Amino acid sequence: MSTSQQLHFDAIVCDGHCDTLGDVLAGTRRLHDHASSGHVDLPRLRAGGVTAQVFACFVPVSEYHTGATRHALQRLDAFHETLAADDRDLLLATGAADIRQAKTSGKIAGLLGLEGAEALAGSLEVLRCFHRLGVRVLGLTWNFRNEVADGVHDSGTTGLTPFGVRVIEESNRIGMVIDVSHLSPAGLTHVLAVSQQPVIASHSNARALCDHIRNLTDAQIEAIAAKGGLIGATFVPIFLTSPEENATLGHVLDHLDYLIRVAGPDHVMIGSDFDGIRFAPPGIEDASHYPALTAGMLARGHDEATVRKVLGLNFLRVLETVSGR
């Protein structure tokens, strides 16, 4: 085993965002089986040395006005049913302590997230119920306006709605990590002003390297870092380079290099967006290829401490800070 592989498999490795539960709900994939399609399942997470995976509950736009809460609950149920059927390789993580336990026991920690607050149905009571079901990451929007804030594709400049302010305050109180990827610039600024806890942008890259609306400016990167939060370098080809067909692992490493330089090594994480992307860049084709990311960071001169932070320790710190455990 090479030095980089030894480091990788010794480290705590956390991926802050994937959309795999959509396929699990649809019945086209089982988490326990190595699939020939998609990017994430337990065998490939294990092969890639991944300790913890955030499984996002994405609500399709078609469900926004007809059953957003129901659909999010169905995705949560797909995870809980998987866990109930066989918990030998998987555990539900609701805090940093569970991720450490997973590393010690050889299991994979699954964390649950909402991608978009449409599922809250304008209710703090529903937010608390999702928290009781194990959800620990709340993405406020998915590109478009909802009852909390404007998405990144909206032109509004008003930031959070009054309900959105209450969502941030209640999330801080109960220990829910706020995710600002997909949020409008005004919304991000407002969140940082209201939140008493660090926030994450779970899957967003650097606008300076790839001028896409979903990527973050230097000022936004610095503001999230100043709050103690994290920016999750993502594998989404269109957020890596243009044309997206040219995207490779090298471009992922370019964004990691840049984010580490601008935000500092304590404020960068990984958020692949596996199973939410049309194709994964060559070199990081699925979750089993994570060791290549570690090898690439070491080859580019990042020291072991920085690599360990980016791979998982930074996310562990923020989760522990927000959740209290």
N, C-alpha and C positions, 0 to 999 in steps of 0.2 A: 504494500500500500504506500502510495506517495505521501510526501509531507502535507500537501494540500488536502488529500483525501483523509488523512489522519485528523487534521484540523477540522475538516467539514463534519465528519461523523462523530467527533467529540463535542462539537458546538451544539447549542440549541438553535434550531433553524425554524423560523416562523414565516409563513406566507400570509399576508394580510388580506388577500381577496381572491376568491375564485367563484365561479358560477355553476359548479358541478351539480348542485341540488336540483337544477332544472331537469337534467337528464335522469337523475334518480327518481324524481317525481313522475316523469313521463314513462318510466319503466324501460328505458333504452340502455341503462347502465346500472350496475350494482357496485357500491363502494368497495365491497370485499373482493371483487373479481378484477383481475388484470384485463382491461379492455383493449381492443385494437383501435378504438376510436377515442376522440377527446384527449384530455391532458391529465386528469387527476383521478386516481383511485387509491385505495390503501396500499396495494402492492407497489405502485409507482412512487407514492409518497415515501414508503419505507426504503425503496431502492435509492431514492434521492436524498435520504438522510433528513427528511423533514420531520420535525418534532411536533409542530402545531400548524393547523390550517384553518383560516377563517372561511367558513362556508356562507356566502351571501345569499339572502333570500331576495332575489330580484323579482319585482312585480312588473310584468309586461304592460305596456301602455294600454293595450286592449282591455286590461282588467282594472284600470284606474277608477272608473266610475261604475263598475258593475260588481266588483268583488275583490278589491285590493287586499283587505284584511283576510278574507277567506284564502286567497291564493298564497299569501305569505305564510299563513298557518299550515297550508298544505305542504309547503316546502320544509317548514320546521318539522312537520310530522314525518316527512320522508327521512329526515336525519334521525329523529327519535325512534322510528320503527327499525331503521338499520341498526341502531345501537341496541335496541331491545332484542333483536334477532340474534346478535352475536357481538359481545363486547370484549372479545379476547384481544382485539387489535386496536380498539377505538375507545376513547373516553370523552365525555362532554366536559369541556373546560369553561369555567366561569371566572377564573382568576389565574394569576401567575403561578400560584401554588400548584394548580392542576397541570400546568405545562411542565413544571419541574417534576411532578410525579410521573407524567407520561415519559419523560426522558429517562427517569430511573427505572421504570417498569418495562420499558421497551414498547409502550403503546404510542399511538398517534393521538394527539389532543385535537379535538374538533371544537372550534369556537363558532358561534352563530352570530350572524349580522343581518340587518335589514338594509337593503339598497333602495333608499327612497322612503320618505315618511308618509307616503300615501296610505300605507297599511295602518297608520295610527288612527285614521278616520277622525282627525281633529280632537282626539281624546287623550288626556294624560292617564286616564285609567287604563286604556288599551296599551299605552307605553309601558306602564308598570306590569301589566299582564305579560307582555312580550319579555320583559326582564325576568319575570318569574319562570318563564319557559326556557330560560338560559341565554337569551339574546344579550350580547355585551357590546356590540358595535352598531351604531346607528348612522347610516348614511342619510343625510338630510334630504337630498334630492337626487333624481336621475335625470339630469339635463333640463327638465322642464319645471315650470312653476307648480307648486302645491301649497298646502295650507301652512307650511312652515316658512318657505322662502322661494326665491326665484332660482331656477336652474341656470347652468352656464349658457344654455342656448336662448335664454330670455334676455330682453334688453332693459329690464327693470333696474332701478338704482336705489331701491328702498331697503335693501337688506332683509332682515328677518321680519316676519309678521309678529303681531303681539302674541299669537299662539306659539310661534317659533321661539320667541324669547322664553316663554314658559317651558317649552320642550328642553331647551338648553339648561335652564335652571334645574328642572326635575332630573334630567340626565346626570348632571353633576351630583345631585343629592343621592340618587340610587346607585350610582357607579356604572353608568353607561358611557362608553367611549364614543365621542362624536367624530364622525368621518365627513370631511368637507370636500372630498373629490366629487365632481359634478356640480358643485355649488357655484353660483354667480360670484363675481368679484366683490360686489357690495355685500352679499350674504357672508362671504368669508370674513370680510372686515368686521361685520357686525358680530359674528360668532366669536371672534377673537376678543372683542370688547366685552361681551357678556359672560363668556365661559370663565369659570374659576379653575378649570382643569385644563391640562394640555389636550390638544386635539390631533387627529391624524388626517392626512390626505392619503388614503390607503393605496391608491393606484393612479398616480399623476407624475409626469416627468417634467423636465426643465424646458420652459418656453424658449430660452436662449439657444438651445440646441435644436429644437423642433417647434416651429411656430404653429402650434395647434391650440385651439381655444381651450381644450381640456388640460393643457399643461400649465405650469405655474411660472409666474414671473419671478425674478430675483427678489423683488420686494415682498411678494407673497411667501416665498420660501423662507426668507429671513424672519418674517413676522410669525410664521408657524413655529419656527425654531425658538424665537424669543419667548414664546409661550410655553416652551418645554416640549413641544409636539414633534411629530414625525412626518416626513414625506416618503411615500412608498414608491420606489422606482418600479415601473411596470413594464411588461413585455409586449404591450399592445403595439403592433407594427406601425400604425398610423401616428402614434405618439412618440415613436423613436426616430423616424426619418421620413423623407419624401424623395422618391415615391416609396410607399410602404413595402413594396415587393422587395426592396433592397435591404430590409431590416435584418440584422444578425445579432448574435450574442455580443459582438463588439460594440454595437450601438447601445445595448443595455448597459455595458460597462462604461461607455462614454457618459451616460446620464448619471450613473452611480458616482463616477469620478467628479462630475460637476456638482451634484447635490452635496457630496461630502465636502467639497471645497467651499460652497456657498453657505450651507446650513451648519456644517461642522459634523464630525463623526458621530456625535451623540443624537443626531436628529434625522437619521436616514434609516429606512427599512425596505423590505421587499413586498410588493403587492402584484403578483403576476397577472391577474385577470384571466388565468387559465379557464378554459371552457366558456369564456365570454368573448373570445376573439376568433376571427375567421381562420387564422393560422398562427402558429407560434414561430418565432424567428429561428432559423437554423442555428444549432449549437445549444439551444435551450428548448427543445421540441416538446417536452412534457416534464412532469414533476420528477421523473427519474434522472433528469439531467442537471439537477441543482449543484452537484459537485463541480461542474464546469464553471459555475459562477464564482465559487470560492477560489478555484485555480486562477481564474481571470483576474480577480481582485488582487491576489498575491503577486501575480506576474506583473501587475501594474504598479507595484510598490507599496500597496497598503499593508500596514503592519497587522500582526495577528489580533491585537486588541480591537482595532477598527473593524476588521472582518467579522469578528465575533459579535460586535455591537450591531452591525448592519444585518447580519444573518438572523439575529433573534433577540439579543440582550436589550436592545433599545425598545422593541415592542413589549418585551417582558416588563421593563421598567414602567412604561406608560400604563400598561394594563394594571399593574400593581398599584400605581399611584391613583388611578381613577376608581378601580373596583375595591381598593382597600385590602386586597388579599392576593 
